[in-house]
Amino acid sequence: MLRPKVFVIGAGGMVGATAASALAFKEIAHDIILIDVAEELAHAHATDINHATAYTSGVHVRKGDYNDIEENDIIVITCGVARSPERPDQTRRELLGTNVHIIKDVVGKIRAQGKLVTIIVVSNPVDVLTYVAVKESGLPKGRVFGSGTTLDTARLKVTLANALGVSQKDVHGYVLGEHGDSSFPTLSSTTVAGIPVSDFPGFKSAMTDNLDEDIRAAAYRIVAAKTASKYGIGHVVAQLVEALMKRSRTIYPVCSLAEGEYGLHDVVLGLPSVVSADGVKIVDNYPLNAEEKAKLQKSAEIITSAIRSIGY
Ligand SMILES: NC(=O)c1ccc[n+]([C@@H]2O[C@H](COP(=O)([O-])OP(=O)(O)OC[C@H]3O[C@@H](n4cnc5c(N)ncnc54)[C@H](O)[C@@H]3O)[C@@H](O)[C@H]2O)c1
């Protein structure tokens, strides 16, 4: 069977180009196609990444078009405006109006090809834009999802691992909810090598007292200092595409349409979900304590209000 091609729409930008390079360097996809309204930029990134693959096997990166889309291809959407380094306090939701317009345009062009594809939305505010993509794409709901709180969860794993002196691979827990200011870590069920984090040798409550704020502040500091956050999200995209390609059924806190899970309806937000070639399926009943349940509900209300504000 031919491996699906992977498209990156917005590949002229920081996030798109980094995601494309991660996909190429990790040899996750063999055929990577870059699209951007800034065509020369997309072409230049494709050429540069291609040169870097000279000593890897059979990876090909090129600038392309929507006409190249075929059945079962994977499409990563990173296009849109990003948070401004001149305004480090700017929230992701402030990008809403412009990016809704862009996402509708892009998803309309994908839909016009009439192919059964999988879409991963990365552009912010990712929960709301994923909702728009679900509604506008005409694809089955499991075929459209967003990166959700996968990057926030990566930050949680690395922060706790560094504090406890263990590998980030041994930290199991999530940040859930909105990829934004109402996200929260699921500390009540976070474990390190199977041990509840608060029982792990060397744990101090100061390590988790302000963890959600620390994780969010790290993102704001990155944007303020170097314009954009790109390596973390670029590699998150590569992991998600790998899960789709390898049918690995890996669980990531991506965002997709909730229809009853956790008592939530018609809203998109980061929840533990199985990612496989069949698409995405939310894992229901992940254990949350009363405080975490209330935070999830609050996140859902914030996202729902943003969804209503754009006319859905
Ligand atoms: N979900 C996450 O965890 C996460 C993390 C970091 C950044 N982001 C988001 O990713 C997005 C991209 O960030 P960036 O730093 O790469 O921005 P960027 O400005 O560097 O790149 C955006 C690119 O989109 C292109 N573009 C704009 N409209 C387009 C259209 N209609 N069709 C095709 N291409 C179009 C632009 O030409 C540009 O090259 C932002 O919305 C940002 O907030 C998400």
The ligand as a MOL file (V3000), in Angstrom:
LIG
                    3D

  0  0  0     0  0            999 V3000
M  V30 BEGIN CTAB
M  V30 COUNTS 44 48 0 0 0
M  V30 BEGIN ATOM
M  V30 1 N -1.3650 24.5560 18.4840 0
M  V30 2 C -0.1930 24.8720 19.0140 0
M  V30 3 O 0.2270 24.2790 20.0190 0
M  V30 4 C 0.6060 25.9930 18.3800 0
M  V30 5 C 1.9390 26.2810 18.7950 0
M  V30 6 C 2.6240 27.3160 18.1740 0
M  V30 7 C 1.9990 28.0690 17.1770 0
M  V30 8 N 0.7170 27.7710 16.8130 0 CHG=1
M  V30 9 C -0.0020 28.5400 15.7780 0
M  V30 10 O 0.4740 28.1720 14.4910 0
M  V30 11 C 0.1390 29.2100 13.5750 0
M  V30 12 C 1.3470 29.5420 12.7190 0
M  V30 13 O 2.3660 30.1530 13.5110 0
M  V30 14 P 3.7330 30.6160 12.8270 0
M  V30 15 O 4.6070 31.0880 13.9170 0
M  V30 16 O 4.2220 29.5680 11.8720 0 CHG=-1
M  V30 17 O 3.2130 31.8800 11.9720 0
M  V30 18 P 3.9100 32.4880 10.6740 0
M  V30 19 O 3.3520 33.8650 10.5210 0
M  V30 20 O 5.3880 32.3090 10.7410 0
M  V30 21 O 3.3720 31.5720 9.4740 0
M  V30 22 C 2.0600 31.5730 9.0170 0
M  V30 23 C 2.0910 31.2140 7.5540 0
M  V30 24 O 0.7350 31.0730 7.0910 0
M  V30 25 C 0.7090 31.5160 5.7420 0
M  V30 26 N -0.6670 31.7630 5.3250 0
M  V30 27 C -1.4950 32.7770 5.7190 0
M  V30 28 N -2.6870 32.6360 5.1060 0
M  V30 29 C -2.6230 31.5170 4.3380 0
M  V30 30 C -3.5390 30.8450 3.4780 0
M  V30 31 N -4.7840 31.2980 3.2950 0
M  V30 32 N -3.1300 29.7220 2.8480 0
M  V30 33 C -1.8670 29.2410 3.0230 0
M  V30 34 N -0.9510 29.8410 3.8140 0
M  V30 35 C -1.3280 30.9580 4.4590 0
M  V30 36 C 1.6090 32.7620 5.7720 0
M  V30 37 O 2.0310 33.1270 4.4620 0
M  V30 38 C 2.7490 32.2890 6.6720 0
M  V30 39 O 3.8080 31.7240 5.9230 0
M  V30 40 C -0.3600 30.3940 14.4310 0
M  V30 41 O -1.7650 30.4290 14.4270 0
M  V30 42 C 0.1710 30.0460 15.8120 0
M  V30 43 O -0.5600 30.6720 16.8500 0
M  V30 44 C 0.0240 26.7500 17.3720 0
M  V30 END ATOM
M  V30 BEGIN BOND
M  V30 1 1 1 2
M  V30 2 2 2 3
M  V30 3 1 2 4
M  V30 4 1 4 5
M  V30 5 2 4 44
M  V30 6 2 5 6
M  V30 7 1 6 7
M  V30 8 2 7 8
M  V30 9 1 8 9
M  V30 10 1 8 44
M  V30 11 1 9 10
M  V30 12 1 9 42
M  V30 13 1 10 11
M  V30 14 1 11 12
M  V30 15 1 11 40
M  V30 16 1 12 13
M  V30 17 1 13 14
M  V30 18 2 14 15
M  V30 19 1 14 16
M  V30 20 1 14 17
M  V30 21 1 17 18
M  V30 22 2 18 19
M  V30 23 1 18 20
M  V30 24 1 18 21
M  V30 25 1 21 22
M  V30 26 1 22 23
M  V30 27 1 23 24
M  V30 28 1 23 38
M  V30 29 1 24 25
M  V30 30 1 25 26
M  V30 31 1 25 36
M  V30 32 1 26 27
M  V30 33 1 26 35
M  V30 34 2 27 28
M  V30 35 1 28 29
M  V30 36 1 29 30
M  V30 37 2 29 35
M  V30 38 1 30 31
M  V30 39 2 30 32
M  V30 40 1 32 33
M  V30 41 2 33 34
M  V30 42 1 34 35
M  V30 43 1 36 37
M  V30 44 1 36 38
M  V30 45 1 38 39
M  V30 46 1 40 41
M  V30 47 1 40 42
M  V30 48 1 42 43
M  V30 END BOND
M  V30 END CTAB
M  END
